[in-house]
Every structure is written in C-alpha cells, then in structure tokens.
Amino acid sequence: MNQTLPANPFEQLILDLAPRYGPGEARSIARIVFEDTFHTRQPAFRVFSPAEEAQFLEIRRRLLLGEPVQYVLESADFFGYRFVVHPAVLIPRQETEELVAWVLAYLKEQKLQAPAVLDIGLGSGCIAVAIKAIQPAVQLYGIEKSRKALALAKANARRILGEGQVTFWQADILDMGAWPPFPLFDVIVSNPPYIPRRERNRVPEHVLAHEPGLALFVEDEDPLLFYRTIGAFSKQKLKPGGAVFFECNEFNATAVAELLRLQGFTDVELRKDLAGADRLLLGRMFDSPALRNRLKTPNER
C-alpha cells in the first residue's frame, strides 16, 4: 500500500474511501479526521509536520483496511459529548440518540426529584452518561457483561461526569439468579443485541468485520430473548408507574411491543426513528404482585 503523502491529502482520502462508503460518507469521514485529529476546518490548506504526516498515513492505512473512523480515532460524538470507543463496544449511532432524547423527555414530564435510571448493556456508556449529563439529578446505574466494555463505560463516565457519579455493575442480565440484589428503578433503558444471525447479510461488511458480535447478534431460535428477559426483569425492578425503553430491530419491533403487552406492560408505544423505521419502544408498569410485595415493610409481608 502506498504510504507517500498525496498532493491533496483530504481530497485523496475521499477518493480512496468512496468505493467503500460512497462519496458523501467518505467526505464526512475525511472531515472527521481533519477536524478531530488535525484541528482544521480548511483541510485543503493544512500543512503537515513530519510527525503529523506519519500520523495521517497511519490513519489512512487503517481506514483503507475498513476500520471505522471512530475506532481509528478512538472517539465518537454522541448527544453533544465525546466518548472514547474501541472494538469491545458498539459505535454510538443516531437512532440511539433518539432513544436518549425520548428518555429525557419522559423524565422531564414525570418531574421526579431524583429518578433512578438503569441502562442494561452499557457498552461505551453513551446512553447512561448522556442521560446523567443532561439531567444531573438522575441516580445513574448500569449493567454490563463485558469486562472491557464496563471498564470503558466507567472511564467515559469519570471523564464526562466526574468521580462518584454512577453505579455500574458487571453482570449478565440473562442470569436471573443475579437479579435480587438490584434496587428498584424509575426508568430502565436498553439497546440490547437484536439482529438474528440469519440477518447478517443486512449488516454492512465493515460493521461485521470490526464491531463486537456479542453486542449485535442474537440466536435465530430466540430473537426476542433479551427483550423478554429485560421485560421480566423490569416487572420486578420498576417502581409503580415506571417505564422501560428499548431500541429495537425494525423487522421485529411490533413483536417486541406485543411481548411487552403480554407481560403486563401498559401504555406500550412504538415510535419510528428519523429514517422512518420502527425502532424505539416504551412500556410502562403500573402495578404487579411482585412490586406490591417488594414495597411492603417487613412487618407487612
């Protein structure tokens, strides 16, 4: 691979990336590289030092191999905040920002003094940390199975929110035996694995090659596994009137909505994202025998 600096690095990078991403996205990636790494909005006039030239050529090499720019730069913007990302976590996406916006609007409507919010499947921590950053009164909790992802979520939380602002646990939500110690929450939010393996052909090649399959895919035999499990968890752990929010696979979102109704959730609402796909879901839990028992004092039980 040619590692000589092109005459116009910015335009050449666009040409190099266009066959993979298309000209529009290629230009966006090139702008991210020049703005975030070389701190210029006028890339055509940027003169590199020898060290910067070597840095640019290494970035270009990795991009041409198909690595997402966010992993190459170890940085992704989400809801106005910059998160460190690496291949152990998914790259934050726009539809997930829409999920966060809905949760924030809900919290504002409820006017709770210090709502307890749980994010299941933290990844980079982008959902949880963005919610807390916008609504500082939130008591923020999170669950993550992957040690590497959990360490990154904690680091992002410290950098954006400061020390001691979150309670994050390493746990597998599918392990029902781990549920009892968790407290009650006002809101539970999750962007769980939701792509059946049979739908791998719908996933872009660069996503398959670089983003963590653990966070993307669920077995074909039970594509609603995480929704059903988190729904059951939410029935136990939501306060009366509490809500669970999901990001969904557009191809089975209506099935997830029906699942929540069958589990006893009310006010189930399915929303489209900005692209017009059924992607965002809300369900509220007003009452259940388990909740009534948990809220009783020891003398009442």
LUMTORTOR-318641 format. One record per residue: x, y, z of N, C-alpha, C in turn. Coordinates in steps of 0.02 Angstrom, whole numbers, plus 32768, in hexadecimal, padded with zeros to 4 digits. Example, Ala and Ser with C-alpha at 12.3 -4.5 7.8 and 13.67 -1.06 7.14 Angstrom:
BEGIN
82947EE4818682677F1F818682947F5B8186
82827F90816282AC7FCB816582858002818A
//
This chain:
BEGIN
802A7FC48000800080008000802C803E8000
801D806D7FD5804580AA7FCE804080D4800E
807A80E2802C807B810A8069809D814D805D
80988167802080B181A98010807981DB8018
808782158036805382478041803982617FFE
7FF8825C7FF17FDC82767FB27FE382C27FAE
7FDF82DC7F717FE583257F677FAE834A7F8C
7F70832F7F8A7F38834C7FAF7F1C83157FDC
7F36830E80197F2282D580437ED882D0804F
7EB7830880597E6F830780677E4782EB802D
7E5083067FF27E2B82EF7FB87E3E82A77FA5
7E7D82957FAD7E9182527F9D7E72821F7FCD
7E6C8232800C7E4D8205803C7E0481F9802A
7DE2822D80137D9C82257FFD7D9981F47FC3
7DC581FC7F927DC681D07F587DD581887F6D
7E02817F7F9C7E15813D7FB37DDB81197FD6
7DB4813F7FFD7D7E812280267D3C811C8001
7D3481427FCB7CF381437FA87CDC80FF7F8F
7D0880D37F757CEF80927F5E7CCE80697F96
7CE480727FD37CC8804C800C7C8B806E8029
7C8C80B080307C5880D380567C2B80FF802B
7C3E810C7FED7C1C813E7FC57C3B81827FD0
7C3581B07F9F7C5881F07FA47C42821B7FDF
7C01821B7FF07BEA824580267C068230806A
7C0181F0807A7C1B81D880BA7C6781DB80BB
7C8681CF80817CD081D4807E7CE6821A808F
7CC3824D80767CD5829280867CCA82A080D0
7C94828580ED7C88828F81347CBF8270815E
7CD68234814B7D0C821381707D4C823D816B
7D5C8255812F7D98827E81267D9582BD8150
7D5A82DC81547D538318817D7D5E830881C7
7D4382D081DD7D4D82BC82237D9782B48232
7DBB829582057E03828B820E7E2782CE8215
7E1982FB81E77E3D833B81E77E2783698220
7DE7836882317DD0839482677DE4837982AB
7DDC833882B67DE9831C82F97E3283108306
7E5782FC82D47E9E82EB82DE7ECC832582CF
7EBD834982997EEA837F82847ECC83C5828E
7E9183C682AD7E74840582C77E6F843B8292
7E55842982587E4C845A82237E0B844E81FF
7DE9848581EF7DAD848281C57DBC8498817D
7DFC84A381707E1284B4812C7E4984838116
7E348444810C7E67840F81017E91841980C3
7E77843C80917E9E844680537EDD846F8060
7EDD849680977F1684C280A57F4184A980DE
7F32846C80F67F58845281307F9C8439811A
7FD18452813A8015843B812E8029840F8169
804083D2815A805183A3818E809A83AA81A3
80A683A481E480EA839981FC80FE835181ED
813E833F81F2815182F981E6812B82C88213
812182DA825380FC82AD828080B382A7826C
809582DF8257805082DD8241804882B78200
807982BD81D48077829781968076824C81A4
80A0823681D280A181EF81E4805F81DB8204
80438207822D800381F8824E7FCC81F2821A
7FCA822081EB7F97821E81B67F9D81DE818D
7FD981CB817A7FE2819081517FCC81518176
7FD7814F81B87FC1811581DE7F74811481E3
7F56814D81ED7F0C815181EF7EF1813B81AB
7F0D815481757EF7814381327EFE80F88126
7F3580DB813B7F40809381327F09806B8153
7EF8807C81917EC5805781B67E8080618198
7E71809F81827E3180AB81637E2980838123
7E5E807E80FC7E5B805980BD7E53800F80C8
7E667FF781047E5A7FB181157E137FA5812E
7DEC7FDA81337DA57FD381467D967FE1818E
7DC67FF481B67DB7800481FC7D8B80428201
7D588041822A7D2F807D82337D5980B7824E
7D4A80F282377D71812C824B7D6E81378296
7D36812582B67D30812F82FE7D6281038324
7D6E80C5830B7D9F809A832C7DE680B2831D
7DF180C982E07E3480E282CE7E47811D82FA
7E17814B83047E258187832C7E15817D8376
7DF7814383877DE3813383CB7DB5816983E8
7D87817F83BE7D5C81B683D37D1B81B583AC
7CE381C383CE7CA281C883AC7C7881FD83CF
7C58822883A87C2B825A83C47BE6823C83CF
7BC9824C84087B86823384187B6382658444
7B2C8280842C7B0382AF84517B2A82EB8469
7B5A830084417B82833B84517BBD832D847D
7BCA82EE848E7C0282DB84B87C3082AC8490
7C6F82AE84A27CA08284847F7CB1824784AB
7CA5820C848F7CB281CE84B37CEE81AA8494
7D17818E84BF7D4B816184A87D2B811F8495
7D3D8104845C7D2380C384467D5C8098842D
7D53805784337D82802784167D5A7FE98402
7D797FB883E17D537F8183C37D2E7F5383F4
7D357F5E84357D0E7F3884667CC77F52846E
7CB97F8D84507C767FAC84577C5D7FC28413
7C1B7FC6840D7BFD7FE083D07C0C802B83C9
7C0E8041838B7C148088837D7BD080A88387
7BCB80DE83AF7B8980FF83BA7B6B81178378
7B29811183727B06812283347ACE81538340
7AB7817183097A8481A6830E7A43818D832B
7A2D8150831879EE8138833279F0812F837E
7A2C812183987A33811C83E07A2F81608401
7A46819483DF7A3C81D883F879F181E783FD
79CA81CE83CD798181D983CF796381B6840C
797D817B841D796681588459797481818497
79B1819C849D79C381C684D67997820384DA
7989822284A1795E825E84A17918824D84BC
78FE821284AB78BD81FE84C478BE81F3850F
78F381D2852878F981C6857078FC820A8594
79238238857A792A8279859A78E7829F859B
78C2829B8564788182BC85627851829D8595
7854825A859B7829823785CC783B824D8613
787B82508623789082648666787982AB8675
787D82D786447868831B864E781D831F865C
77F682F6863877AE82F48642779B82DA8687
77C082A9869F77AF828986DE77C082B5871A
77EF82E28712780283128747781782EE8788
783C82B887817855829487BB789282B987D7
789982B9881978CF82DF8839791482C0882B
791B82808833795B825E8829794D8219880C
7937821687CD792381D687B0795E81A687AA
7950816687B97981813187B2797B8113876C
79B18118874679B28101870179E680CB86F8
79D2809486DA7A00805B86CD7A0780518682
7A46804C866C7A56803A86277A707FF38626
7A4E7FC786017A627F8185FD7A887F7685BC
7AC77F6285C27AF37F5B85887B157F9C8579
7B417FB285A57B5E7FF585A27B8580038563
7BAC7FD3854C7BDA7FE185157C0980198528
7C0D804C85007C388086850E7C1D80B18547
7BDF80A4855B7BBF80CD858E7B9B81098571
7B95810D852F7B7C814A850F7B3481598524
7B08812785287AC38134853B7ABF814F8582
7ADC812985B07AD8813B85F77AF9817E8605
7B35818785EC7B5B81C485FC7B3A820185DE
7B1F81FC85A17AFD823585827ABF824885AB
7A9A821785C37A5F822685EC7A73824B862C
7AA68233864D7ABD8253868B7ADA8298867E
7AFD82A086467B1B82E086367AE68316862A
7AAE8302860C7A78833285FE7A4B833B863A
7A42830586617A168307869C7A4082F486D9
7A66832386F57A958312872B7A7482F38769
7A3382FF87737A1282E587AF7A07829987AB
7A0F827C87707A05823487677A35820C8792
7A1B81DA87B47A4581A787D47A53817287A0
7A91816D878A7AA28146874F7AC181038760
7AA480CE87427ABC808A874A7AC6806A8706
7AF0803687047AFA801386C57B117FCC86D1
7AFF7FA286A07B137F5B86A17B377F4C8660
7B707F2A86647B957F1786297BB77ED38635
7BB17EA686057BCF7E64860B7C1A7E6485FC
7C2F7E8985CA7C757E8985B47CA17EB385E3
7CD77E9585FA7D067EBA86257D257EF68601
7D387EEB85C27D587F21859C7D277F5A8590
7CE97F49857F7CB77F7D85747CA87FA285B5
7CA27F7D85EC7C947F9D862C7CCB7FCD8640
7D0A7FBA86367D417FE686467D3E8026861D
7D2C801F85DD7D28805A85B27CED808785C7
7CB3806985D77C79809085ED7C8A80B7862C
7CAC8097865A7CC080BA86987CEF80F48689
7D1F80E8865B7D4E811D86497D2B81588628
7CFC814A85FB7CD6818085DB7CAD81A6860E
7C908182863D7C6781A386717C9381D1869C
7CCE81B986AF7CFB81E486D77D0F822286B1
7D1F821A86717D38825286497D028285863C
7CC5826F86307C8F829E861E7C6982B7865B
7C5E828B868C7C34829C86C57C5C82AD8704
7C98829287097CBE829987467CBC825A8770
7CE2825987A57CE6821E87D17CA7821587F9
7C9681D688067C6181C588347C1B81D5881E
7C0F81DC87DD7BCE81F087C47BA281B687AE
7BBE817987AA7B998140878E7BA5810387B9
7B7780D387B17B80809087CE7B79805E8795
7BB08043877F7BB0801387487BC67FCE8762
7BA17F9A874E7BB17F5687647BC37F2A8728
7BEF7EFA87347BFA7EC587037BC87E8E8713
7B9C7E7F86E37B6A7E4C86ED7B4E7E3886A9
7B347DFB86A67B127DE186697AC77DE38677
7AA37E0D86527A5C7E14865F7A377DD38653
7A537DA5862C7A337D6586207A387D36865C
7A627D47868D7A697D2086CA7A367D3886FD
79FD7D1886FF79C77D2E872B79DA7D288775
7A0A7CFC87857A207CF687CA7A447D3487E4
7A5A7D5F87B67A7D7D9C87CA7A4D7DD787D5
7A0D7DCE87C979DE7E0687CC79CE7E208812
79C57DF4884479A97E0C888479CC7E4888A3
7A0E7E4F88A27A2D7E8788C67A207ECB88A6
7A0B7ECE88687A027F0F884779C87F358866
79CE7F77886D79987F9F888979607FAA8857
792F7FD3886A78F97FE6883D790D80248815
78F0802A87D97902806087AC78C380838792
78CB80C28781789580E88760789580DC8715
78D080D386F978D880C886B1790E809486A5
78FF8066867879308036865F793480408614
7971804485FA797C804F85B379AF801E8599
79A58006855C79D47FD5854179D47FD784F5
7A107FD084D97A197FC384927A3B7F7F848D
7A147F4984937A327F0684997A447EEA8455
7A687EB184547A737E8F84147A2F7E7C83F5
7A257E8D83B579E37E80839879E47E698350
7A1E7E5B83347A217E4582EE7A287DF982ED
79F57DD582D479FD7D8C82CD7A377D7C829E
7A5B7D4782AC7A967D3782837A837D2B823A
7A467D16822D7A317D0B81E87A2D7D4D81C1
7A2E7D8681E57A2A7DC781C37A6E7DE881BC
7AA47DC181C27AE77DDD81BC7AF07E008178
7ACC7DE781467AD47E0581037ABA7E4D8100
7A937E6281327A7A7EA781347AAD7ED68154
7AE17EBB81727B117EE281977B4C7EF5816A
7B5F7F3581687B997F49813F7BD87F228150
7C017F16811D7C3C7EEC81267C6B7F09815B
7C747F4B815B7CA37F69818B7C897F6281D3
7C477F5E81DC7C2B7F52821F7C397F0A8234
7C2B7EDB82077C387E9482167C817E888228
7CAE7EAA82037CF57E9D820B7D127EBB824A
7CF37EF082657D157F16829A7CED7F2082D9
7CAA7F2182D67C847F2E83137C747EEC8337
7C6B7EEE83797C657EAF83A07C247E8A8393
7C2B7E4C837B7BF07E23836E7BC67E1783AC
7BE77E1583E77BC37E0B84267B8D7E3F8431
7B9A7E7D84197B6B7EB484227B3A7EBB83E8
7B457E9683B37B1C7E9C83777AE97E64836F
7AFF7E25837A7AD97DEC83627AB87DC4839A
7A7F7DA783897A5B7D7983B47A4C7D3B838B
7A467D0283AC7A3B7CC3838879F87CC38364
79F77CA4832979BB7CA282FF79807C828324
798F7C51834F79597C2B837079327C5583A2
794F7C8C83BA792D7CB483ED79407CFE83E4
792B7D1E83AF79417D6283A179287D9683D4
78F47D8583FB78DB7DB4842D78F57DA58473
79297D7D847779437D6684B8794F7DA084E7
79747DD384D179867E0984FE794A7E348510
791D7E3E84E178E27E6684F078B57E428523
78AB7E01851A78827DDC854978A27DDB858E
78E47DD2859079077DCF85D179077E1385F3
79177E4785CE79187E8A85EC78D17E9F85FF
789F7E8985D8785A7E9685EC78497E76862E
785E7E36863778517E14867778777E3686B0
78B57E4986A378DC7E6D86D578BA7EAE86E8
78A17ED286B678807F1286C278417F0A86EB
781C7ED486E177E07EC8870977F27EC38753
782D7EA8876278427EA287A778617EE387C2
78827F08879778AE7F3D87AF78967F8487A0
785F7F8B877B78457FCE877078167FE287A9
781C802087BE77EC803B87ED77A8804287CA
7771804187F07730804C87D0772F808D87A8
77198087876A771A80C0873D775A80C88717
778B809C872577CB80A0870377C7808A86BB
77FC8097869577FB808A864D783B80678638
7833803C8605786C801C85E4786E8036859C
78A98048858678B58061854278E48031851E
78D4802384DF78FF7FF784B7790E80178474
79498008845A7956800E8413794A7FC983F5
792A7FC683BA79147F87839E792D7F7D8357
792A7F3F834279347F2D82FC78F37F3E82D7
78F87F6682A278BB7F7C827F78937F428264
78B27F08825A788F7ECF823C78687EA5826F
78737EB082B0784A7E8D82E178337EBA831A
78347EFC830E78217F2C834277D87F228358
77AB7F13832977657F09833C775D7ECB8368
77877E98835C77867E5D8386779E7E6C83CC
77CF7E9883D377E77EAC841577B07ED38439
778E7EFF841677577F25843577217EF6844F
770F7EC4842776DC7E94843C76F57E6C8478
77357E5A847877527E3684B0774A7E5E84F1
77587E9F84EF77517EC8852B77087ECA8542
76DA7ECE851376937ECD852776817E8B8549
76997E54852F768B7E13854D76AB7E0D8592
76E27E30859C77037E2D85DE76E17E5B8611
76AF7E8185FB76897EAB862A769A7EF58628
76C47F0985F876D47F5085F276997F7585D1
768F7FB285E6765A7FDB85C9767A801885A8
7650803E8585766A8078856176A680658536
76A2802D851576D8801784E976D6804284A9
770D8062849A7710808F8460774D807F8436
7741807583F67776806883C5777F80A6839A
77BC80C0839577C980FC836E77FA80ED8335
77F3811383017822810F82C9785D813C82D6
7898812982BC78D1815682BF78CD81888286
790081B2828078FE81E6824D790081CA8206
7917818C82007918816B81BF78D6814A81AE
78A5814D81DC7864813081D0785E80E781E2
788E80CB8206788D8085821A7872807E8261
784A804A826E7832803B82B1786F802682DB
78828051830978C38046832A78C180528376
7894807C838F7895809083D47855807B83F7
785B806284347822804484567821805884A0
77E4806684B877D9807784FE77A2804A8519
77AB803285567777800E857A7777802485C2
773B802E85E07737804386257719800B8650
77328006868E771B7FD486BD76FD7FF786FA
76BA7FF486FF76998018873576927FEF8775
768E7FAD876E76837F8587AB76917F3C879B
76A47F1687CF76AA7ECE87C976AF7EB28810
769D7E73881A76A47E55885D76EC7E588876
771C7E4E884A77627E50885F77757E958879
775E7EC98856776D7F0D886C774B7F1D88AE
770C7F0988B576E97F1788F3770B7EF5892E
77237EB8892577447E94895A77877EB5896A
77AB7ECB893777ED7EE8894277E87F2B8966
77B27F4F895C77AA7F90897A778D7F8E89C0
77777F5389D6775E7F4B8A1A77967F4F8A4C
77877F658A8877B97F628ABE77BE7F1A8AD5
77F57F078AF777FC7EC28B1077C17EAB8B3A
77A47ED88B62776C7EC58B8D772C7EB78B66
77277ED48B2976EC7ECB8B0076EE7E8A8AD7
77297E6E8ACF772F7E338AA477167DF48AC7
//
